[in-house]
Amino acid sequence: MRTSRKLRVATVITRFNGGAGQVALNGALALDPSCYERAVITGGVGIDSKAASTGVEVRYGEDAVANAAAGDLTPRAHRAGMEIVQVGPLVPQISPRDDRAALRTLTRVLADGRYDVVHTHSAKGGVIGRIAAARAGVPRIVHTWHGFPFNEFQSWLRRYTYIRLEKAAAKHTDAFLAIGSETVTTALRLGLTTPERVRLSWPSVDVDAYAAAPGSRAQARRRLDLPLGVKVVGSVGRLTFQKGPEIFARAIARLPDDVFGLWVGGGPMAGELEKLTERLGIQDRMRWLGHRDDVADVMPAFDVMAMASRWEGLPCVLVEAIGAGIPLVATAVPSNQDLVLAGETGLLVRPEDPEGMAGAITHLLDDPAAASRMAERARERVGDWFSPEYLGAVLDETYRGSSKRP
C-alpha cells in the first residue's frame, strides 16, 4: 500500500478515555504527520431527543470537542492536528436502537471520509467499526485487541456471545495488533485470527517523562498534602469492577496505620467506594483522587504501585510506574506477566485476594533493597519496546502490510 501521498487513517473507538483511549491516542501521535492524515472517530451519548429533532448524529472538529465528556482525550487529539468526528449513537453499553444507528451512521462517515486505513479499538467499537469499514469499502482494516471483552467473571452465555461477535468481526479484519503475549495466545487458540494477520504490540509510553527527578518524591507528596513519614501505596485506573478498587481498599485496611492508599481515576463506583472506605475505618488514609491530568507529577509519591485488576490487556500505568522507578504488585492476569515477572521485576498476586495483595505490599515496603532491585530490572526489561518511535514503526508496517482478511 505504499504510495507517494499521505495515507488517511481513521482511529475508531467507542469511549476515548481511560487506558484504551490513551493507547489509541498514543498510537495516532506516533504516526509521522508527513506521511499520514490522522482522524479520530469516537462515540457520543446515544440518540437523545435533541439529536433526533435536529438530525445531528455526527459532530465534527471543535463542535465534537465541545460535546466530549469530562476526561475525554479528543481535546488533545484536536490540538495535535487530528480530525475529530463524534458519532452520537456509538455508545459503550449494549443498546439495539443505538447500535443499529451507529452502524448506519458510521458506515456513511467512513465512506465520506475516503480513508485508506480504519484502525479500531475496544470491544464494541471494534465490532461495529470493522463491519462499517467493510461496508464502506475501506481498503485496509486493522484492529487492536487490548485484551478481550470475555473473561472468567462472566456467564458462559455472555462469554460465548462475545466470542461469536469477535469471530464475525475478524472476517472483516486485514491485520490485528494484540497488546500482551497472552492476548496473542488466546486469539490463536480460539481461532480468531490466522498467524500472518496478528502481531504482538506494546502500548506507547514516554518512559522518560515519568523518570523521577531529584526532589520529585517530596514535591509530589506536598502536592497531595500527605503527612510526613507515611508510606504510600498507589494505583491508577477507572473505578470499575474490572480494576478491583474495592480489593485495593480492603488490602490497605490490612496494612499498618502509617500506610496510605491513593487511587487516581474516577468512575461509576466512586460513591460506593467512599462508603466502603468508611466501613473499613480507613477514611483518614485512603484517598480517592478522581481523574487527574498530572499523573506523571503525582506518581513519584508512591512507594509501591499495586494493581488489583480482575482482567487486563497490558495497562500503560505499569509502564509509567516502571519509568518512575516504582516497585510493582499486580494481579496474575493476562498480560501483566509480560512486565511483572514474579520475584524479578515485581510481585504477582492472586486476583480478588486483598490479604495476598497486602502481604506482597508489606514485603516490598519492609525490604526496600529487594524492591529497588525489582524496579531496576523492570526498567531494563522495558527497553525501547514501549517508545513512541517503536510503535510508530509497528503501525507503519501494519498499515502498509500485505496480510488480507479472509
Secondary structure, 3 states (H helix, E strand, C coil): CCCCCCEEEEEEECCCCHHHHHHHHHHHHHCCCCCEEEEEEEECCCCCHHHHHHCCCEEEHHHHHHCCCCCCCHHHHHHCCCEEEEECCCCCCCCHHHHHHHHHHHHHHHHHHCCCEEEEECHHHHHHHHHHHHHCCCCEEEEEECCCCCCCCCCHHHHHHHHHHHHHHHCCCCEEEEECHHHHHHHHHCCCCCHHHEEEECCCCCHHHHCCCCCHHHHHHHHCCCCCCCEEEEEECCCCHHHCHHHHHHHHHCCCCCEEEEEEECCCCHHHHHHHHHHHCCCCCEEEEECCCCHHHHHHHCCEEEECCCCCCCCHHHHHHHHCCCCEEEECCCCHHHCCCECCCEEEECCCCHHHHHHHHHHHHHCHHHHHHHHHHHHHHHCCCCCHHHHHHHHHHHHCCCCCCC
